[in-house]
Amino acid sequence: MHGVTTQETFDAVLGHARDDPRWPPDAIVVTGDIVHDESRAAYQRFRDTFEPFGLPVFCIPGNHDQPALMSELLTTPPFQFCGDAKLGAWRVVLLSTFHKGDDAGVLGRDQLAALEASLSNFTEEHILICMHHQPLPMGSAWLDGVGLHDAQEFLKTIDAHNRVRAVLWGHVHQASDRERNGVRFLSTPSTCFQFLPDSDRAVIDTRPPALRWLALEPNGNITTEVDWVDTDGGGGK
Ligand SMILES: [Fe+2]
């Protein structure tokens, strides 16, 4: 894809993570667009790759995914498809923004109502929300045209609660780290190519594949870092 063999860059990113002293993490979050061809074989390969680690793998669908196949192939441990999970003092909420036939995302009235109820009912002090599409503008006209359609409703929902500490997404193939109303908003770059930030049309960036580490601290703070992985053997970080 765009001259990148995505399996190779993905393997390099995973290898980089496994060589890090922080490995193994308590869980892995995969923020969608796991496959591009919506094939069963691709999800099976994904399963075969992650299953041996025995770590929880939280999966949410992206615009290129096939949620029906994900809910068939990625629901038995160590995999979890959407829903929520407890991690120490934190509750991780996995939302689907998949909208059939659309590269943009939608949470929808039912999921927003369920989120509203969950945010009141969770007993954990701190909440991390993960989704595929960006709920805040990225400053790129073309990317913001394929963001989250009901972002305003989502922001209103989380504004009414005071335990949401962070919102995390993929989709935009670039790193960002902002704060809004005391909540951290983070995007994670792709394991393949990146998009040039602040560009109004789609331009492939020269930055390498990447992953994000997240330390969810008991006091609600988040320590996070993006590792850029030089796949040409230069060992960049
Ligand atoms: Fe996407």
Residues whose N, C-alpha, C, O or C-beta is under 5 A from the ligand:
A	BS01	LIG	D33 G62 N63 H171
